[in-house]
Amino acid sequence: MPLTPGSLHQIVHKLYVKAGLAIKDLGERRYELRASSIRRFFRTQMAALGVDRDYIEYMMGHTISTYHDIQMKGIGFLRGVYAASGLCIKPKTKPSRIEMLKEMVRALGLNPEEILTKEALTMPHRTVITAGMKPNEDQNQIETLLSALKQKLKQEVTGEIPNASLKTV
């Protein structure tokens, strides 16, 4: 069944009511938020995320000079372009400090899970907890990752060979 302008209006209206956005302007028959507002948001955000203008126009249903060229690439290609843009209406979650450090360590070619595992194996197998004190595993992981990051950066800057003291001639 094709999507007609009337059925689209009904769908959008139901969504406005559900979201609490179905507030009419004073003395007018239109809503404060219109479907065209959503379309403009889509266009602006996709352009800001670096998506090619022709792809945006095609996704919006506009006929452009490169319409057939884009159509020949297929729906899978356009879905990939959309997915790669990262457009999302949900707020992005802020990564934790540990996750940011893990990404930095990965960027330098190290495996953070391996680093944390080695650290766990070298630590004593007992924990002393006194009143009012809680063990802070996150802080230990942060310190371990920071130490590995510093060591790797030092090696990069000085040109030092990793584990040079362990090698035999």
C-alpha positions as CSV (number, residue, x, y, z in Angstrom):
1,M,0.0,0.0,0.0
2,P,1.6,3.3,-1.1
3,L,2.2,6.1,1.5
4,T,0.0,9.0,0.6
5,P,0.4,12.5,1.9
6,G,-2.7,12.1,4.0
7,S,-1.5,8.8,5.6
8,L,1.9,10.4,6.3
9,H,0.1,13.3,8.0
10,Q,-1.8,10.9,10.2
11,I,1.4,9.0,11.2
12,V,3.2,12.2,12.0
13,H,0.2,13.6,13.9
14,K,0.0,10.4,16.1
15,L,3.8,10.6,16.7
16,Y,3.4,14.3,17.8
17,V,0.6,13.4,20.2
18,K,2.6,10.5,21.6
19,A,5.7,12.7,22.1
20,G,3.6,15.6,23.5
21,L,4.5,17.9,20.6
22,A,0.9,18.3,19.2
23,I,0.6,21.9,20.3
24,K,-1.1,24.2,17.9
25,D,0.0,27.7,17.2
26,L,-2.4,30.4,18.6
27,G,-5.1,31.1,16.0
28,E,-3.5,28.9,13.3
29,R,-4.3,25.4,12.1
30,R,-0.7,24.3,11.9
31,Y,1.6,22.7,14.5
32,E,4.6,24.5,15.8
33,L,6.7,21.5,14.6
34,R,6.0,20.5,11.1
35,A,7.1,17.5,8.9
36,S,9.1,20.0,6.9
37,S,11.0,20.9,10.1
38,I,12.1,17.2,10.4
39,R,13.1,17.2,6.7
40,R,15.2,20.4,7.2
41,F,16.8,18.8,10.3
42,F,17.7,15.7,8.3
43,R,19.2,17.8,5.4
44,T,21.2,20.0,7.8
45,Q,22.5,17.2,9.9
46,M,23.5,15.0,7.0
47,A,25.3,17.9,5.3
48,A,27.1,18.7,8.6
49,L,28.2,15.1,8.9
50,G,29.9,15.3,5.5
51,V,27.4,13.4,3.3
52,D,27.5,14.3,-0.4
53,R,24.7,16.7,-1.3
54,D,23.5,14.6,-4.2
55,Y,23.0,11.6,-1.8
56,I,21.1,13.8,0.6
57,E,18.8,15.1,-2.1
58,Y,18.1,11.6,-3.4
59,M,17.3,10.4,0.1
60,M,14.8,13.2,0.5
61,G,13.1,12.2,-2.7
62,H,14.2,15.0,-4.9
63,T,14.9,14.4,-8.6
64,I,18.4,15.8,-9.5
65,S,20.7,15.5,-12.5
66,T,22.5,12.5,-10.9
67,Y,19.3,10.8,-9.8
68,H,19.7,7.7,-12.1
69,D,23.5,7.4,-11.3
70,I,22.7,7.3,-7.5
71,Q,19.7,4.9,-8.1
72,M,22.0,2.5,-9.9
73,K,24.2,2.2,-6.8
74,G,21.4,0.5,-5.1
75,I,19.6,0.8,-1.8
76,G,22.3,-1.1,0.1
77,F,24.9,1.5,-0.9
78,L,22.6,4.4,0.3
79,R,21.9,2.6,3.6
80,G,25.6,2.3,4.1
81,V,26.1,6.0,3.4
82,Y,23.3,6.8,6.0
83,A,24.8,4.4,8.5
84,A,28.3,5.7,8.1
85,S,27.0,9.3,8.7
86,G,26.1,8.3,12.3
87,L,23.0,10.5,12.3
88,C,20.9,9.7,15.4
89,I,18.2,11.6,17.2
90,K,19.2,10.0,20.5
91,P,21.8,11.8,22.6
92,K,25.2,10.3,22.2
93,T,26.5,8.7,25.4
94,K,29.8,10.1,26.6
95,P,32.5,7.4,26.7
96,S,34.0,6.7,30.1
97,R,37.6,7.6,30.9
98,I,38.5,3.9,30.7
99,E,37.0,3.5,27.2
100,M,38.8,6.7,26.0
101,L,42.1,5.4,27.3
102,K,41.4,2.0,25.7
103,E,40.9,3.7,22.3
104,M,44.1,5.7,22.7
105,V,46.0,2.5,23.5
106,R,44.5,0.7,20.5
107,A,45.4,3.6,18.3
108,L,49.1,3.1,19.2
109,G,48.9,-0.6,18.3
110,L,48.5,-2.1,21.8
111,N,45.8,-4.4,23.1
112,P,44.2,-2.9,26.2
113,E,42.6,-6.2,27.3
114,E,46.0,-7.8,27.2
115,I,47.6,-5.0,29.2
116,L,44.9,-5.2,31.9
117,T,45.2,-9.0,32.1
118,K,48.9,-8.8,32.5
119,E,48.5,-6.2,35.3
120,A,45.9,-8.4,37.0
121,L,48.3,-11.4,37.0
122,T,51.1,-9.4,38.5
123,M,49.1,-7.8,41.3
124,P,48.9,-9.5,44.7
125,H,46.0,-11.9,45.2
126,R,44.7,-10.2,48.2
127,T,43.0,-6.9,48.9
128,V,43.0,-5.1,52.2
129,I,39.8,-3.1,52.8
130,T,39.5,-0.8,55.8
131,A,36.4,0.8,57.1
132,G,35.1,3.6,54.8
133,M,37.3,2.4,51.9
134,K,36.1,0.7,48.8
135,P,38.3,-1.0,46.3
136,N,38.4,1.1,43.1
137,E,39.0,-1.3,40.2
138,D,38.3,1.5,37.7
139,Q,41.1,3.6,39.1
140,N,43.5,0.7,38.9
141,Q,42.6,0.1,35.3
142,I,43.0,3.8,34.5
143,E,46.4,3.9,36.1
144,T,47.5,0.7,34.3
145,L,46.3,2.0,30.9
146,L,47.9,5.4,31.5
147,S,51.2,3.7,32.4
148,A,51.1,1.6,29.2
149,L,50.2,4.7,27.2
150,K,53.1,6.7,28.7
151,Q,55.5,3.9,28.1
152,K,54.4,3.5,24.4
153,L,54.6,7.2,23.8
154,K,58.1,7.4,25.3
155,Q,59.1,4.5,23.0
156,E,57.7,6.4,20.0
157,V,59.4,9.6,20.8
158,T,62.8,8.2,21.7
159,G,62.8,5.4,19.1
160,E,63.5,2.9,21.9
161,I,63.0,-0.8,21.0
162,P,60.3,-2.4,23.2
163,N,61.7,-4.7,25.8
164,A,65.2,-3.9,24.7
165,S,66.6,-4.9,28.1
166,L,65.2,-8.4,27.7
167,K,66.8,-9.1,24.4
168,T,70.1,-11.0,24.2
169,V,72.7,-10.6,21.6
